[in-house]
Amino acid sequence: MSRVRVTGTPLAAHTQGHATSQQLGRDVTELYVASLIRSQLRLALVVAAGFILILMCFGAILLWVPGIGELRIFGIPFPWILLGAGAYPVISLSAFLFVRASTRNEERYRELVGGK
């Protein structure tokens, strides 16, 4: 084992320790912000992927279910109804779930930082 000799004045060590704790505080805050950004991005990607998947299922239903393309309801072709009126509830549900989860992420961030 080799010995390491540490030199310096106690005042310099105290000042460096204080600066280090401030820097540590900034680093922790930056880490929390980066974590919030990553979680919000992940949430946005999941909601967008789910929305796109559901719309693709609409198209798959129209493609694979025989005769559904010729079906008419009150004279309006069913594919128009499905894609026109069926998409809006999906959009609303996606938006609702995104806002709810996003708010929960931000509340967790505020709890970590210490603000209420």
N, C-alpha and C positions, 0 to 999 in steps of 0.2 A: 504494500500500500504506500502510495506517495502522499505527502502532505501538501496542502494548498495553503498559501499564505494570503490572507485577505487584508488589504490595507485601506485606509480611508478614515476620515474623521467621523465621529458620531453624528455631527450636525449634517454632514453630507448624506449619510445613510438615512437619517430621518427625513430629509427633504426628498430624497429619491423614493422612499417608501410612500410618502404622501402623493407624489406625482404618479407613482405606480398605481395607487388605489384609485385615483381619478381616472387614469387611463383604463384601468380594469372596469370601472363603472361605465365608461364610454363603450368599451368593447362588449360588455354584457348587453347594454342597450342596443348596440348595433346587431348583436346576435339575435336579440328578441325581434327586432324589426325585420331582419332577414328571414327569421322563422315565420313571422306573420305573412310576409310577402310570398314565401314558398307555399304556405298552407292556403292562402287565397288563390294563388295560381293553380295549385292542385285541384282545389274545389271548382274553379272555373272550367278547367279541362274536363273534369268528371261530369259536370252538369252539361257542358257542350257535347261531350261524347254520348251521354245518355239521350239527349235531345235528338242528335243526328241518328242514333240507333233506332229510336222510335219512329222517326220519319222514314227511315229505310224499311222498317217493318210495314209501314203503310204501303209503300211501293211494292214490297214483296207480296203483300196480300192481294193487291190489284193484279200482279203478274201471275201468281200461282193459283189463285182460286178461280176455277173456270166459271165463266158467265157473269162474274161480278162487274166486269167492265160495261156490260150492256144493261145492267140493272138501273132502273130510274125510280126516283122517289119524287112525287109531285112534278114529274116532267124534267127533273134535274138529274143528270147522270150521277150515279153513286160515287165514282172517283172524284168528282168535283166536290161533293159533299164531304167525303172522307178527308181529302187534302185541304179543302177550304175551311170547313167548320171543325174538323177533327184536330187540326193543328193548333188552334187557338187554346183549347184546354191544356194541351201539352206545353205550349209556351208559358201559359199562366202558372202551371204547376212547377215547371222548371224555374221560373223567376221566383216564385214563393219559396221553394226549397233553397235556392241559392242565397236569397236575402237572409233567410233564417239561419243557415249554416255560417254565412259570412259574419253576421252579427254575433253569433256564438264565438267564432274565432277572434273577433275584435274584443269581446268581453274577456276572454281568456288572456289576451295580450295585456289588457288594462290591469287585470289581477296580477300578472307577473311583474309588470312595471311598478305597481303599487298604487296606482290611481284608481278611483272608483267611478 
